[in-house]
Amino acid sequence: MATSKSPKELIDNLYAAIKAKDFDLIREVCDPDIDWIQNKGFPGAHRCHGIEDVITKVIQGFGREWETFTFQPEEMIGAGDCVVVLGRYRGRHRATGHKLDAAAAHVYDIKDRRIARFRQYTDTHDIVLTMQPDSGREGHSD
């Protein structure tokens, strides 16, 4: 298992693994029984339990509807075994071609040097508008 010196480094490893689609590293940094909670109203929102569910429904799922979809961290705040990451979702919806730029926060709880829980907070309304062909906009938040 890849060892991390701090909870913040653990989260950095997760984001790098997601970007690289390194599912083995994702499995290393996350607890096998992780609880992954996405906002109600988030397109395709899931409350997943277990890392395999997260990989299949969440990480691989974005590629089905989005040409690109990333979370770009801007600030990381550590509070013991909890890490809050503020950043932005950016992407382009496959069917509409609309661009997305929405603020988001991710909250991670660490247990036994692994990510045990993820909670998402974002402007789901803006994301849904980006996915609508007749929204008349490019999908921009803030």
Secondary structure, DSSP 8 states (H G I E B T S, - for coil): ----SSHHHHHHHHHHHHHHT-HHHHHHHEEEEEEEE--TTSTT--EEESHHHIIIIIITTHHHHEEEEEEEEEEEEEETTEEEEEEEEEEEETTT--EEEEEEEEEEEEETTEEEEEEEEE-HHHHHHHH-TTS-S-----
